Amino acid sequence: MAGRGASEQPQRVSIAAAEWPSVVADETAAKALDLVGDLSVEEVRLTSRPESASTARRLSVSVLRQWALPQLADTVELLVSELVGNAVRHTGARTFGIRMLHRRGWIRVEVRDPSRALPCLLPVRELDISGRGLFLVDKLSDRWGVDLQPRGKTTWFELRVLDR
């Protein structure tokens, strides 16, 4: 009995998720922005835990919906995961900040942490199981970089967008 229930569970979850109207997703996203903060307005501070990557992804996709740029969601989600993952794994910080900016023809995502250690773009080999984060950021973004601050750094990427 337990085996049967376990094998059916993913199907039930995926069917239910497929039936949700986009309005529910938009309402949930709006609530998340209200609770945590709107990273298109100001920097949002999150705790340096692996599960914060999920929150950062959700918030960034919500902002893209507000800006009517859902076509960028997959790329932004992946790149946000990489920058947040680096901030969580490599800085030793208790918190990090994330924000998004939109100007004519570009969006920019910034992740700020208190470490002044610069991230390194390493060569990636076929069988490598880690160290691909900045490689992905380099390949999928139009521009990226690191700005040193008096206390820490901001790692960012930019994507071109077609203005209407």
N, C-alpha and C positions, 0 to 999 in steps of 0.2 A: 504494500500500500504506500509506504513512504517513497519508494522509487518512482511509482506512478505519479504521485503528486509533485515530486521534484521535477520530473520531466515536463509536466504540464505548466508549471509556474511561469517560465519565460514566455510561453505563448500567450498566456492571459495578460501578462504585463505589456507585451508588445502590441497586442490587439487594442488594449485599453488606451495606450499612448497614441496609437494611430487614429483613434476615434476622437481625441480631444480637439475641440475647435481651436483655431489660432487665437481667438479672443481670450480663452482661458490662459494660454501661454503668455499673452500680452499682459493680462491682469496679474499673473504670478510674477512676471518680470517687473511690473510697475511696483508691486508690493516689495520685492527685493530691493529695488532702488530706494524706496521710501525707508525701509528698515536699515539698510547698510549705508546708503549714500549713493549719490549719482556721480559717477566718475567723469561725466561730461561737464560737470559744474565745478567740482573740486576734487582734490586727491582723496581717495578712500583708503583708510588704514585697515589692514588685515593682519591677523596673527600669522607668524611664520610656522605654519603647520601644513603638511601635504594637502589636507582637505580644503585649504584656502584657495588652491588652484581652481577647484570646482566653482567656488563662489566668484572668483575673478572672471572665469569664463562666462558664467551666467550673467554677470553684470555687464561685461563687454558686449555680449550679444544683445542684451536689452538696449544698450545705447545705440547699437547699430540699427535696431528696429526703429528707435526714435528718429534716427537720422535717415530712415528709409534706405538703408544700405545692407539688406539681408544677404545679398550675394557675397559679401565679404566674411560672413559668419564663420565658415569652416576654417579659413586661413587665420582669421583673428583668434579664434579659439585655440588653435594649435600653437600659434606664436605666443599668446598670452601664457599658455601652459608652460612653455619653455622658459620664458623670462621669470615667471613666478617660481618655477621649479629651481632655477638657478639662485634666486634670492633666498628661498627656503633652505636649500641644501648647502650652499657654499658661503653664506655670510655670517652665520651665527647670530643673526638679529632676532629680536623678539617680535618685531613687526616689520612690515614693508608697506609702501604706498603704491597705488595704481591710479592712473587717470588717463582720459582720452581727450584728444583735441581734434576738432574738425575745422579745416580752413579750405578755402577754394582749391579743389583738385587733390586734396590730401586728407588722410586721417593719420593721427599719430597716437601711439600707445606708449605710455611711460611707466616703468616700474622703478621705484626709488627705494634704496635700502641704505643703512648707515655704514656699510663697509666701503672702504676706498680701494679694495682689491679689484683690479680690472678683470673682466671675463676674457677668456682666451678662445679664439676661433681655432680649433684644432683640426688637423687633417683627419678625415674619416676614411676608414678602410671597411671593406665589405662585411667582415665578420665582427666588427666592433659592436658591443652591446650597450655602450654608454658614450657620452661625449658628442652626441649628434645635435644637441639643442641649438647652439649658435650656428651650426652648419645649416639647420633648417631655417633659422631666422635669416641668415645670409641669402639663402636660395629663394625663399618665398616672399620676402619683403622687397620693396623698391629701394629702401635705404634703412640703415640701422646704425646705432652708435652708442657711445657711453659719454656722459657729461659728468665730470668730477664736480662735486659740490664741496663747500667748506666742511660739511659733515656727511660724508657718504658719496653716493653716485646715483645717477639716473641712467638706466639702460632703456633704450627706446627703439621702436621700429616705426616706419611709415609705409603706407600703401597709397598708391594713386587711386583716385576715384573719378569717374566721369561725372561732371556737373551737368545738371539738367538745364 
